[in-house]
Amino acid sequence: MSYPLDHAIDRYECVIFDFDGTLVDLHTDWEALKAALSRQFIGADFQKLTQGLGQVEVAYGAHGLRQAYETIHHFETREGWSLKPWAKSALTNCKVRHQR
């Protein structure tokens, strides 16, 4: 099966994809992730994930932010993911034009 993006990619030198929701669907329990981060970083508000990460960086510095990203990585990888139907075809049609 061919998708419109397959042919459109040839017109561009570089294509950048967002991962979750574009190439794949992550099967992440976002509410459980936010609850875990809230327990890990008392006082940070993870109602919006990016807002909470900003608060972690201010309160705990780079080390705390690394810990938060490790927690996020754990949640994002433990439940798995599924490739969007068009993604494999589109990615196969991407060509590397320059390598350094």
N, C-alpha and C positions, 0 to 999 in steps of 0.2 A: 504494500500500500504506500502511496506517495502522498506527502503533505505539502501544502503551499510553501512552507518554510524551507523544504529541501532545496528548491530551486533558487529561492531568494538569498540563501547563504552565499552562493557563488559571487554575488555582487559586492560583497564586503571583504575587506582585508582582515577584519577581526570581528568576532562575534563573542559577546560575553553573556552568559546565562546566569540567572538567579537559580539557585539549586532547588530548595524546597518550594513546591507548588508550580515550578516551571519544568524542571527536568524529572523530578521525582516527587512522590508524596511520602513524607516522613510519617511514620505511624507513632509519633511522639505523644505521650500524655502530657500536654502542656500545663495543665492545672497541677498535676503531681510534680512536674519540674519546678514550677513557680513556688509551690509549697516547700519543696526541698531547699531551694535557694533561700527562701524566707527563714527557714530554720537554721541554715548555715550562716547567714549574714543578718543577724538580728538588727532590726531598725531599717533595713532597706525595703522599699516597697516594690514588689515585683508584679503588681497588677499589670503594668506594661513592662515587658522584659528589658527593653533597652533603657528605660528609666531606672530600673533597679540596678542594672549593670553600671550605669553612670554613678549611682550612689555608692556602689561597692568600690569603684575606682577612687572616689574621693575619700571614703572612710578607711579603706584597707590597702590602697595603693595597687601597684602592678601585681604584686604577689597575690592579693585577694582576687583581683580580676582573673588571673590565670587559674586560680582555684574554681572560680565561678564557671569559666569556660570548660574546665575539666568536667564539672557536674553536668553542664549542658551537653557536652560530647557524650557522656555516659547515657543520658536519657535519649539522645537522638539516635544512638547506635543500638541500644538494647532492644528496641521494638521493631527495628528493621525499616525497610522502605520498599516502595514499588516504583518502577520506571514508568513514566508517562508513555502512552502508546506511540506518540510521534517522536519521542526523544531519541531512540536508537537510530532511526532512519536519518534524522536531522544531524546527529553527531557523526554518523558515518560519512555524511556528505561534507562535513567540515574538513578543510585541507589546511595543513600547516604550510604557510607560505615562506616563513623565515625561521630559521633555527639559529640560536647563538650558543 
